[in-house]
């Protein structure tokens, strides 16, 4: 059984398809792994296309 941990949810950019993974972080912004998407700085932008955070949607993974 997998427990849904809100802090480990992934978010995908609807502009370019980049996926922010909190288990990886973001080296461009010097964000260590473990930073949840909702805790990213207000000025954080997609490292690929520079889209705002509001251009991201939560990725839901189906569980079997």
mmCIF file as gemmi writes it, N, C-alpha and C atoms, coordinates in Angstrom:
data_model
loop_
_atom_site.group_PDB
_atom_site.id
_atom_site.type_symbol
_atom_site.label_atom_id
_atom_site.label_alt_id
_atom_site.label_comp_id
_atom_site.label_asym_id
_atom_site.label_entity_id
_atom_site.label_seq_id
_atom_site.pdbx_PDB_ins_code
_atom_site.Cartn_x
_atom_site.Cartn_y
_atom_site.Cartn_z
_atom_site.occupancy
_atom_site.B_iso_or_equiv
_atom_site.pdbx_formal_charge
_atom_site.auth_seq_id
_atom_site.auth_asym_id
_atom_site.pdbx_PDB_model_num
ATOM 1 N N . UNK Axp A 1 ? 0.839 -1.177 0 1 0 ? 1 A 1
ATOM 2 C CA . UNK Axp A 1 ? 0 0 0 1 0 ? 1 A 1
ATOM 3 C C . UNK Axp A 1 ? 0.89 1.249 0 1 0 ? 1 A 1
ATOM 4 N N . UNK Axp A 2 ? 0.594 2.181 -0.9 1 0 ? 2 A 1
ATOM 5 C CA . UNK Axp A 2 ? 1.359 3.415 -0.997 1 0 ? 2 A 1
ATOM 6 C C . UNK Axp A 2 ? 0.605 4.535 -0.304 1 0 ? 2 A 1
ATOM 7 N N . UNK Axp A 3 ? 1.3 5.269 0.538 1 0 ? 3 A 1
ATOM 8 C CA . UNK Axp A 3 ? 0.691 6.403 1.22 1 0 ? 3 A 1
ATOM 9 C C . UNK Axp A 3 ? 0.938 7.643 0.376 1 0 ? 3 A 1
ATOM 10 N N . UNK Axp A 4 ? -0.123 8.435 0.157 1 0 ? 4 A 1
ATOM 11 C CA . UNK Axp A 4 ? -0.008 9.646 -0.633 1 0 ? 4 A 1
ATOM 12 C C . UNK Axp A 4 ? 0.616 10.735 0.223 1 0 ? 4 A 1
ATOM 13 N N . UNK Axp A 5 ? 1.83 11.097 -0.089 1 0 ? 5 A 1
ATOM 14 C CA . UNK Axp A 5 ? 2.535 12.128 0.636 1 0 ? 5 A 1
ATOM 15 C C . UNK Axp A 5 ? 2.472 13.411 -0.187 1 0 ? 5 A 1
ATOM 16 N N . UNK Axp A 6 ? 1.714 14.4 0.276 1 0 ? 6 A 1
ATOM 17 C CA . UNK Axp A 6 ? 1.523 15.639 -0.477 1 0 ? 6 A 1
ATOM 18 C C . UNK Axp A 6 ? 2.836 16.337 -0.772 1 0 ? 6 A 1
ATOM 19 N N . UNK Axp A 7 ? 3.826 16.163 0.079 1 0 ? 7 A 1
ATOM 20 C CA . UNK Axp A 7 ? 5.113 16.825 -0.126 1 0 ? 7 A 1
ATOM 21 C C . UNK Axp A 7 ? 5.897 16.216 -1.285 1 0 ? 7 A 1
ATOM 22 N N . UNK Axp A 8 ? 5.573 14.997 -1.684 1 0 ? 8 A 1
ATOM 23 C CA . UNK Axp A 8 ? 6.307 14.334 -2.764 1 0 ? 8 A 1
ATOM 24 C C . UNK Axp A 8 ? 5.557 14.352 -4.092 1 0 ? 8 A 1
ATOM 25 N N . UNK Axp A 9 ? 4.475 15.09 -4.186 1 0 ? 9 A 1
ATOM 26 C CA . UNK Axp A 9 ? 3.721 15.154 -5.432 1 0 ? 9 A 1
ATOM 27 C C . UNK Axp A 9 ? 4.519 15.892 -6.491 1 0 ? 9 A 1
ATOM 28 N N . UNK Axp A 10 ? 4.374 15.444 -7.728 1 0 ? 10 A 1
ATOM 29 C CA . UNK Axp A 10 ? 5.071 16.056 -8.846 1 0 ? 10 A 1
ATOM 30 C C . UNK Axp A 10 ? 4.126 17.014 -9.565 1 0 ? 10 A 1
ATOM 31 N N . UNK Axp A 11 ? 4.706 18.054 -10.167 1 0 ? 11 A 1
ATOM 32 C CA . UNK Axp A 11 ? 3.929 19.048 -10.9 1 0 ? 11 A 1
ATOM 33 C C . UNK Axp A 11 ? 4.546 19.235 -12.271 1 0 ? 11 A 1
ATOM 34 N N . UNK Axp A 12 ? 3.679 19.283 -13.29 1 0 ? 12 A 1
ATOM 35 C CA . UNK Axp A 12 ? 4.134 19.346 -14.674 1 0 ? 12 A 1
ATOM 36 C C . UNK Axp A 12 ? 3.786 20.69 -15.296 1 0 ? 12 A 1
ATOM 37 N N . UNK Axp A 13 ? 4.711 21.246 -16.042 1 0 ? 13 A 1
ATOM 38 C CA . UNK Axp A 13 ? 4.501 22.504 -16.745 1 0 ? 13 A 1
ATOM 39 C C . UNK Axp A 13 ? 3.615 22.236 -17.962 1 0 ? 13 A 1
ATOM 40 N N . UNK Axp A 14 ? 2.492 22.956 -18.049 1 0 ? 14 A 1
ATOM 41 C CA . UNK Axp A 14 ? 1.603 22.747 -19.187 1 0 ? 14 A 1
ATOM 42 C C . UNK Axp A 14 ? 2.121 23.423 -20.449 1 0 ? 14 A 1
ATOM 43 N N . UNK Axp A 15 ? 3.157 24.221 -20.344 1 0 ? 15 A 1
ATOM 44 C CA . UNK Axp A 15 ? 3.735 24.892 -21.511 1 0 ? 15 A 1
ATOM 45 C C . UNK Axp A 15 ? 4.739 23.983 -22.215 1 0 ? 15 A 1
ATOM 46 N N . UNK Axp A 16 ? 5.707 23.424 -21.452 1 0 ? 16 A 1
ATOM 47 C CA . UNK Axp A 16 ? 6.786 22.658 -22.085 1 0 ? 16 A 1
ATOM 48 C C . UNK Axp A 16 ? 6.848 21.186 -21.67 1 0 ? 16 A 1
ATOM 49 N N . UNK Axp A 17 ? 6.129 20.804 -20.613 1 0 ? 17 A 1
ATOM 50 C CA . UNK Axp A 17 ? 6.132 19.411 -20.188 1 0 ? 17 A 1
ATOM 51 C C . UNK Axp A 17 ? 7.146 19.061 -19.111 1 0 ? 17 A 1
ATOM 52 N N . UNK Axp A 18 ? 7.965 20.034 -18.681 1 0 ? 18 A 1
ATOM 53 C CA . UNK Axp A 18 ? 8.921 19.788 -17.598 1 0 ? 18 A 1
ATOM 54 C C . UNK Axp A 18 ? 8.16 19.367 -16.345 1 0 ? 18 A 1
ATOM 55 N N . UNK Axp A 19 ? 8.686 18.393 -15.608 1 0 ? 19 A 1
ATOM 56 C CA . UNK Axp A 19 ? 8.063 17.951 -14.368 1 0 ? 19 A 1
ATOM 57 C C . UNK Axp A 19 ? 8.966 18.28 -13.192 1 0 ? 19 A 1
ATOM 58 N N . UNK Axp A 20 ? 8.413 19.058 -12.242 1 0 ? 20 A 1
ATOM 59 C CA . UNK Axp A 20 ? 9.153 19.333 -11.008 1 0 ? 20 A 1
ATOM 60 C C . UNK Axp A 20 ? 8.974 18.144 -10.083 1 0 ? 20 A 1
ATOM 61 N N . UNK Axp A 21 ? 10.091 17.583 -9.658 1 0 ? 21 A 1
ATOM 62 C CA . UNK Axp A 21 ? 10.089 16.429 -8.771 1 0 ? 21 A 1
ATOM 63 C C . UNK Axp A 21 ? 10.772 16.84 -7.465 1 0 ? 21 A 1
ATOM 64 N N . UNK Axp A 22 ? 10.027 16.896 -6.353 1 0 ? 22 A 1
ATOM 65 C CA . UNK Axp A 22 ? 10.637 17.292 -5.086 1 0 ? 22 A 1
ATOM 66 C C . UNK Axp A 22 ? 11.726 16.343 -4.61 1 0 ? 22 A 1
ATOM 67 N N . UNK Axp A 23 ? 11.74 15.134 -5.122 1 0 ? 23 A 1
ATOM 68 C CA . UNK Axp A 23 ? 12.787 14.191 -4.75 1 0 ? 23 A 1
ATOM 69 C C . UNK Axp A 23 ? 14.116 14.524 -5.431 1 0 ? 23 A 1
ATOM 70 N N . UNK Axp A 24 ? 14.079 15.457 -6.388 1 0 ? 24 A 1
ATOM 71 C CA . UNK Axp A 24 ? 15.275 15.878 -7.103 1 0 ? 24 A 1
ATOM 72 C C . UNK Axp A 24 ? 15.651 17.314 -6.743 1 0 ? 24 A 1
ATOM 73 N N . UNK Axp A 25 ? 14.632 18.19 -6.619 1 0 ? 25 A 1
ATOM 74 C CA . UNK Axp A 25 ? 14.89 19.599 -6.343 1 0 ? 25 A 1
ATOM 75 C C . UNK Axp A 25 ? 15.144 20.364 -7.63 1 0 ? 25 A 1
ATOM 76 N N . UNK Axp A 26 ? 15.796 21.514 -7.54 1 0 ? 26 A 1
ATOM 77 C CA . UNK Axp A 26 ? 16.083 22.346 -8.707 1 0 ? 26 A 1
ATOM 78 C C . UNK Axp A 26 ? 17.428 23.042 -8.491 1 0 ? 26 A 1
ATOM 79 N N . UNK Axp A 27 ? 18.443 22.559 -9.176 1 0 ? 27 A 1
ATOM 80 C CA . UNK Axp A 27 ? 19.799 23.094 -9.006 1 0 ? 27 A 1
ATOM 81 C C . UNK Axp A 27 ? 19.891 24.549 -9.447 1 0 ? 27 A 1
ATOM 82 N N . UNK Axp A 28 ? 19.097 24.944 -10.439 1 0 ? 28 A 1
ATOM 83 C CA . UNK Axp A 28 ? 19.152 26.321 -10.935 1 0 ? 28 A 1
ATOM 84 C C . UNK Axp A 28 ? 18.822 27.321 -9.838 1 0 ? 28 A 1
ATOM 85 N N . UNK Axp A 29 ? 17.871 26.951 -8.968 1 0 ? 29 A 1
ATOM 86 C CA . UNK Axp A 29 ? 17.471 27.812 -7.856 1 0 ? 29 A 1
ATOM 87 C C . UNK Axp A 29 ? 18.137 27.405 -6.547 1 0 ? 29 A 1
ATOM 88 N N . UNK Axp A 30 ? 19.116 26.506 -6.626 1 0 ? 30 A 1
ATOM 89 C CA . UNK Axp A 30 ? 19.801 25.995 -5.437 1 0 ? 30 A 1
ATOM 90 C C . UNK Axp A 30 ? 18.83 25.396 -4.424 1 0 ? 30 A 1
ATOM 91 N N . UNK Axp A 31 ? 17.834 24.675 -4.935 1 0 ? 31 A 1
ATOM 92 C CA . UNK Axp A 31 ? 16.851 24.021 -4.064 1 0 ? 31 A 1
ATOM 93 C C . UNK Axp A 31 ? 17.257 22.565 -3.889 1 0 ? 31 A 1
ATOM 94 N N . UNK Axp A 32 ? 17.523 22.208 -2.66 1 0 ? 32 A 1
ATOM 95 C CA . UNK Axp A 32 ? 17.871 20.832 -2.341 1 0 ? 32 A 1
ATOM 96 C C . UNK Axp A 32 ? 16.669 19.927 -2.592 1 0 ? 32 A 1
ATOM 97 N N . UNK Axp A 33 ? 16.916 18.642 -2.697 1 0 ? 33 A 1
ATOM 98 C CA . UNK Axp A 33 ? 15.805 17.704 -2.826 1 0 ? 33 A 1
ATOM 99 C C . UNK Axp A 33 ? 14.97 17.751 -1.558 1 0 ? 33 A 1
ATOM 100 N N . UNK Axp A 34 ? 13.69 17.467 -1.704 1 0 ? 34 A 1
ATOM 101 C CA . UNK Axp A 34 ? 12.781 17.454 -0.568 1 0 ? 34 A 1
ATOM 102 C C . UNK Axp A 34 ? 11.917 18.7 -0.441 1 0 ? 34 A 1
ATOM 103 N N . UNK Axp A 35 ? 12.102 19.699 -1.323 1 0 ? 35 A 1
ATOM 104 C CA . UNK Axp A 35 ? 11.289 20.918 -1.252 1 0 ? 35 A 1
ATOM 105 C C . UNK Axp A 35 ? 9.989 20.695 -2.019 1 0 ? 35 A 1
ATOM 106 N N . UNK Axp A 36 ? 8.843 20.691 -1.32 1 0 ? 36 A 1
ATOM 107 C CA . UNK Axp A 36 ? 7.553 20.504 -1.996 1 0 ? 36 A 1
ATOM 108 C C . UNK Axp A 36 ? 7.265 21.661 -2.956 1 0 ? 36 A 1
ATOM 109 N N . UNK Axp A 37 ? 6.515 21.381 -4.002 1 0 ? 37 A 1
ATOM 110 C CA . UNK Axp A 37 ? 6.175 22.398 -4.997 1 0 ? 37 A 1
ATOM 111 C C . UNK Axp A 37 ? 5.554 23.632 -4.346 1 0 ? 37 A 1
ATOM 112 N N . UNK Axp A 38 ? 4.65 23.425 -3.409 1 0 ? 38 A 1
ATOM 113 C CA . UNK Axp A 38 ? 3.968 24.552 -2.764 1 0 ? 38 A 1
ATOM 114 C C . UNK Axp A 38 ? 4.897 25.401 -1.91 1 0 ? 38 A 1
ATOM 115 N N . UNK Axp A 39 ? 6.08 24.889 -1.597 1 0 ? 39 A 1
ATOM 116 C CA . UNK Axp A 39 ? 7.056 25.644 -0.81 1 0 ? 39 A 1
ATOM 117 C C . UNK Axp A 39 ? 8.138 26.296 -1.672 1 0 ? 39 A 1
ATOM 118 N N . UNK Axp A 40 ? 8.03 26.176 -2.997 1 0 ? 40 A 1
ATOM 119 C CA . UNK Axp A 40 ? 8.991 26.83 -3.873 1 0 ? 40 A 1
ATOM 120 C C . UNK Axp A 40 ? 8.852 28.339 -3.726 1 0 ? 40 A 1
ATOM 121 N N . UNK Axp A 41 ? 9.932 29.087 -3.906 1 0 ? 41 A 1
ATOM 122 C CA . UNK Axp A 41 ? 9.861 30.551 -3.786 1 0 ? 41 A 1
ATOM 123 C C . UNK Axp A 41 ? 8.839 31.142 -4.756 1 0 ? 41 A 1
ATOM 124 N N . UNK Axp A 42 ? 8.259 32.272 -4.389 1 0 ? 42 A 1
ATOM 125 C CA . UNK Axp A 42 ? 7.232 32.889 -5.229 1 0 ? 42 A 1
ATOM 126 C C . UNK Axp A 42 ? 7.775 33.275 -6.604 1 0 ? 42 A 1
ATOM 127 N N . UNK Axp A 43 ? 9.077 33.514 -6.705 1 0 ? 43 A 1
ATOM 128 C CA . UNK Axp A 43 ? 9.658 33.901 -7.987 1 0 ? 43 A 1
ATOM 129 C C . UNK Axp A 43 ? 10.215 32.705 -8.774 1 0 ? 43 A 1
ATOM 130 N N . UNK Axp A 44 ? 9.973 31.489 -8.296 1 0 ? 44 A 1
ATOM 131 C CA . UNK Axp A 44 ? 10.445 30.301 -8.993 1 0 ? 44 A 1
ATOM 132 C C . UNK Axp A 44 ? 9.722 30.199 -10.334 1 0 ? 44 A 1
ATOM 133 N N . UNK Axp A 45 ? 10.456 29.809 -11.351 1 0 ? 45 A 1
ATOM 134 C CA . UNK Axp A 45 ? 9.896 29.635 -12.687 1 0 ? 45 A 1
ATOM 135 C C . UNK Axp A 45 ? 10.408 28.332 -13.279 1 0 ? 45 A 1
ATOM 136 N N . UNK Axp A 46 ? 9.717 27.847 -14.277 1 0 ? 46 A 1
ATOM 137 C CA . UNK Axp A 46 ? 10.126 26.619 -14.951 1 0 ? 46 A 1
ATOM 138 C C . UNK Axp A 46 ? 11.549 26.778 -15.468 1 0 ? 46 A 1
ATOM 139 N N . UNK Axp A 47 ? 12.438 25.831 -15.134 1 0 ? 47 A 1
ATOM 140 C CA . UNK Axp A 47 ? 13.824 25.944 -15.578 1 0 ? 47 A 1
ATOM 141 C C . UNK Axp A 47 ? 14.004 25.707 -17.076 1 0 ? 47 A 1
ATOM 142 N N . UNK Axp A 48 ? 12.984 25.206 -17.748 1 0 ? 48 A 1
ATOM 143 C CA . UNK Axp A 48 ? 13.089 24.934 -19.18 1 0 ? 48 A 1
ATOM 144 C C . UNK Axp A 48 ? 12.532 26.089 -20.017 1 0 ? 48 A 1
ATOM 145 N N . UNK Axp A 49 ? 11.307 26.534 -19.695 1 0 ? 49 A 1
ATOM 146 C CA . UNK Axp A 49 ? 10.649 27.536 -20.541 1 0 ? 49 A 1
ATOM 147 C C . UNK Axp A 49 ? 10.354 28.849 -19.817 1 0 ? 49 A 1
ATOM 148 N N . UNK Axp A 50 ? 10.684 28.922 -18.531 1 0 ? 50 A 1
ATOM 149 C CA . UNK Axp A 50 ? 10.512 30.143 -17.738 1 0 ? 50 A 1
ATOM 150 C C . UNK Axp A 50 ? 9.048 30.464 -17.404 1 0 ? 50 A 1
ATOM 151 N N . UNK Axp A 51 ? 8.161 29.489 -17.467 1 0 ? 51 A 1
ATOM 152 C CA . UNK Axp A 51 ? 6.742 29.696 -17.139 1 0 ? 51 A 1
ATOM 153 C C . UNK Axp A 51 ? 6.572 29.895 -15.628 1 0 ? 51 A 1
ATOM 154 N N . UNK Axp A 52 ? 5.542 30.656 -15.244 1 0 ? 52 A 1
ATOM 155 C CA . UNK Axp A 52 ? 5.208 30.868 -13.838 1 0 ? 52 A 1
ATOM 156 C C . UNK Axp A 52 ? 4.703 29.582 -13.199 1 0 ? 52 A 1
ATOM 157 N N . UNK Axp A 53 ? 4.721 29.561 -11.866 1 0 ? 53 A 1
ATOM 158 C CA . UNK Axp A 53 ? 4.224 28.399 -11.118 1 0 ? 53 A 1
ATOM 159 C C . UNK Axp A 53 ? 2.769 28.088 -11.434 1 0 ? 53 A 1
ATOM 160 N N . UNK Axp A 54 ? 1.975 29.118 -11.78 1 0 ? 54 A 1
ATOM 161 C CA . UNK Axp A 54 ? 0.553 28.873 -12.049 1 0 ? 54 A 1
ATOM 162 C C . UNK Axp A 54 ? 0.323 28.147 -13.377 1 0 ? 54 A 1
ATOM 163 N N . UNK Axp A 55 ? 1.397 27.903 -14.129 1 0 ? 55 A 1
ATOM 164 C CA . UNK Axp A 55 ? 1.304 27.141 -15.374 1 0 ? 55 A 1
ATOM 165 C C . UNK Axp A 55 ? 1.565 25.649 -15.14 1 0 ? 55 A 1
ATOM 166 N N . UNK Axp A 56 ? 1.662 25.244 -13.877 1 0 ? 56 A 1
ATOM 167 C CA . UNK Axp A 56 ? 1.917 23.852 -13.524 1 0 ? 56 A 1
ATOM 168 C C . UNK Axp A 56 ? 0.654 23.192 -12.984 1 0 ? 56 A 1
ATOM 169 N N . UNK Axp A 57 ? 0.533 21.9 -13.231 1 0 ? 57 A 1
ATOM 170 C CA . UNK Axp A 57 ? -0.582 21.129 -12.679 1 0 ? 57 A 1
ATOM 171 C C . UNK Axp A 57 ? -0.026 19.885 -11.994 1 0 ? 57 A 1
ATOM 172 N N . UNK Axp A 58 ? -0.771 19.422 -11.018 1 0 ? 58 A 1
ATOM 173 C CA . UNK Axp A 58 ? -0.352 18.237 -10.264 1 0 ? 58 A 1
ATOM 174 C C . UNK Axp A 58 ? -0.461 16.992 -11.132 1 0 ? 58 A 1
ATOM 175 N N . UNK Axp A 59 ? 0.572 16.179 -11.073 1 0 ? 59 A 1
ATOM 176 C CA . UNK Axp A 59 ? 0.591 14.908 -11.814 1 0 ? 59 A 1
ATOM 177 C C . UNK Axp A 59 ? 0.043 13.841 -10.885 1 0 ? 59 A 1
ATOM 178 N N . UNK Axp A 60 ? -0.981 13.187 -11.326 1 0 ? 60 A 1
ATOM 179 C CA . UNK Axp A 60 ? -1.568 12.101 -10.53 1 0 ? 60 A 1
ATOM 180 C C . UNK Axp A 60 ? -1.17 10.77 -11.158 1 0 ? 60 A 1
ATOM 181 N N . UNK Axp A 61 ? -0.586 9.93 -10.345 1 0 ? 61 A 1
ATOM 182 C CA . UNK Axp A 61 ? -0.134 8.621 -10.819 1 0 ? 61 A 1
ATOM 183 C C . UNK Axp A 61 ? -1.149 7.578 -10.37 1 0 ? 61 A 1
ATOM 184 N N . UNK Axp A 62 ? -1.658 6.849 -11.339 1 0 ? 62 A 1
ATOM 185 C CA . UNK Axp A 62 ? -2.63 5.796 -11.023 1 0 ? 62 A 1
ATOM 186 C C . UNK Axp A 62 ? -1.93 4.663 -10.286 1 0 ? 62 A 1
ATOM 187 N N . UNK Axp A 63 ? -2.59 4.193 -9.265 1 0 ? 63 A 1
ATOM 188 C CA . UNK Axp A 63 ? -2.05 3.074 -8.511 1 0 ? 63 A 1
ATOM 189 C C . UNK Axp A 63 ? -2.813 1.811 -8.881 1 0 ? 63 A 1
ATOM 190 N N . UNK Axp A 64 ? -2.087 0.748 -9.036 1 0 ? 64 A 1
ATOM 191 C CA . UNK Axp A 64 ? -2.717 -0.532 -9.41 1 0 ? 64 A 1
ATOM 192 C C . UNK Axp A 64 ? -2.961 -1.332 -8.161 1 0 ? 64 A 1
